[in-house]
Amino acid sequence: MRHWLDVPREGMAEFFQTAGEPEYRQRQFFAWLHARRVADFREMLDLPATLREKLAAAGHLRVLTEKVLRRSADGLTSKWLYHTPATPSVGVSPVESVLIVEQGRRRRTVCVSSMAGCPLGCVFCATGGLGFRRDLTAGEMLEQVYRADCHARENQGEGVSHVVFMGMGEPLLNLEAVLAAADRLGDPQGLGLSGRRLTLSTVGYPEGIRRLAEARRNWRLAVSLHAPRQELREKLVPAARRWPLVELFQALSYYRQASSHAITFEYCLVDRVNAGVGEARELVHLLQGCPARVNLIPLNPVDGFSGRPPPPPVVRRFQNILREAGIPATVRMEKGGDINAACGQLGGEFLAPTPDKP
Ligand code: SF4
């Protein structure tokens, strides 16, 4: 049976025509799904009971099963572990999403997974150690947003204000579904998020960056850089062997012509690995001529990687070198450390590693 959140407007039109329903019923249903984001057909009070029964018989409103919901002690970070429906090839898969409330509760950001697991194996990422299970559908991504939105409305009084595709997985390797989900989030008849409130985060897949540029969506782009030179980056981000820095920056240059937003570079600081004065200066050199901001993230330790976060003076020194060169650099502390909110950590408690998809 279909997941209604996977169905685009055109697909709905076909269902309503076949069911002999007038066109305005489809608009009403779309609004229940994407503007009001309800999870129960019984709440769709302006639809006749017979139509609600037909819709329920034809599809689901929610398919993810909530296994764990943890809230940080300060109540500002919530993290979910869901299970996807079973598929014949991989069975049930774990999926995480996180809601982070910041800036005096004005900003409520949900971090969405685009895959169950991830094939890229970054060394400081717990998801990388899980291996790849499968791509998520657009509906499964939207469901993560809508569930977090419902939670935010209940606990913060207002729903989600920003969405980042930065959870499990590499969104540009599942671009078609990510585009469908993000387009639905931007639909003025739905959540209506503007492009500056939507961010795609990539480990640096050049072909995906070019395709995103050609899709002309003008969302924000974040790139997980983590090292200023090729040989060091390959140690931290194994995918860099396939996607060298030179190709990455050529693709970013192409992307900049299509987007009005500065690119954000995520840089995870690992003591005595990539956090020295030399790396900071190399990073300044690398970013010359590229309008960008840098998020510095002291490592959140994960099992299986011996790296440690640098002491605060080392973090400040790195930040100052960037700022003195005119590059906006902020230090982002990992939110929700007390609930394992770092990428892949919650799922990692419940699932043994699996072999990567070839
Ligand atoms: S950091 Fe992102 S791309 Fe790298 S392994 Fe983790 S989920 Fe995959």
Boltz pocket constraint, residues with backbone or C-beta under 6 A from the ligand:
constraints:
  - pocket:
      binder: B
      contacts: [[A, 117], [A, 118], [A, 119], [A, 120], [A, 121], [A, 122], [A, 125], [A, 126], [A, 127], [A, 128], [A, 129], [A, 166], [A, 167], [A, 168], [A, 169], [A, 170], [A, 203], [A, 224], [A, 343]]
      max_distance: 6.0
